[in-house]
């Protein structure tokens, strides 16, 4: 499955579940209990895009534990997320 097909499948499944139950799913488990290198990115983007478009006053809390947050992969993923979020006008990043 190409990344485009995977993203289309995830979006379709979310839409079907929301239409049938009246609620968006709160998690994701693929039919084969596996994921690809793209799955996490698709899910985060879809969740953020949904909140951004449909819940303008929503709050997304992200926490990194000190034992994991300093690891290169975790830092790279957090940087990727923040870069994606900051590409949307009106997103507020509080600072101390």
C-alpha positions in Angstrom: 0.0 0.0 0.0 1.4 3.4 -0.9 1.5 6.2 1.7 -1.4 7.9 -0.2 -3.5 4.8 -0.1 -2.8 4.3 3.6 -3.8 7.9 4.4 -7.0 7.5 2.3 -7.8 4.3 4.1 -7.4 5.8 7.5 -9.5 8.8 6.6 -12.2 6.6 5.1 -12.3 4.3 8.2 -12.5 7.4 10.5 -15.4 8.8 8.4 -17.3 5.6 8.4 -17.0 5.1 12.1 -18.0 8.7 12.9 -21.0 8.4 10.6 -22.2 5.2 12.1 -21.6 6.0 15.8 -21.9 9.8 15.8 -18.4 10.0 17.4 -14.8 10.2 16.0 -12.7 7.2 17.1 -10.4 7.9 20.0 -7.6 5.7 18.7 -6.4 3.6 15.8 -5.7 -0.1 15.4 -5.0 -1.3 11.9 -6.7 -4.5 10.7 -3.3 -6.3 10.7 -2.2 -4.9 14.0 0.8 -3.1 12.4 1.8 0.3 11.2 4.1 1.8 8.7 6.6 4.6 8.9 3.8 7.0 7.8 0.9 5.9 10.1 1.8 8.2 13.1 2.2 11.2 10.9 -1.2 10.6 9.2 -3.0 10.2 12.5 -1.5 13.2 14.1 -2.1 15.4 11.1 -5.7 14.2 10.8 -6.4 14.7 14.5 -4.8 18.2 14.5 -6.6 19.2 11.2 -9.9 18.1 12.7 -9.4 20.1 15.9 -8.1 23.1 13.9 -11.1 23.1 11.5 -13.9 22.0 13.8 -12.9 22.9 17.4 -11.3 26.3 17.2 -11.1 26.7 21.0 -9.7 23.3 21.6 -6.5 22.7 23.6 -4.0 20.1 22.6 -1.7 19.2 25.5 1.6 17.5 24.7 3.9 16.1 27.3 7.3 14.6 27.1 8.7 12.7 30.0 12.3 13.7 30.8 13.5 10.1 30.3 12.3 10.0 26.7 12.1 13.6 25.5 15.8 14.1 25.1 16.3 11.1 22.9 17.1 12.0 19.3 14.1 10.3 17.8 11.6 11.8 20.2 13.1 15.3 19.8 12.9 14.9 16.0 9.3 13.9 16.2 8.4 16.7 18.5 10.2 19.2 16.2 8.3 17.8 13.3 4.9 18.1 15.1 5.6 21.7 16.2 6.7 22.7 12.7 3.5 21.2 11.3 1.3 23.0 13.9 3.1 26.3 13.4 2.2 26.2 9.7 -1.4 26.9 10.6 -2.4 30.6 11.2 -3.8 31.4 14.6 -2.2 28.5 16.5 -1.0 29.7 19.9 2.1 28.4 21.6 2.2 29.5 25.2 5.6 30.2 26.7 6.8 30.5 30.3 
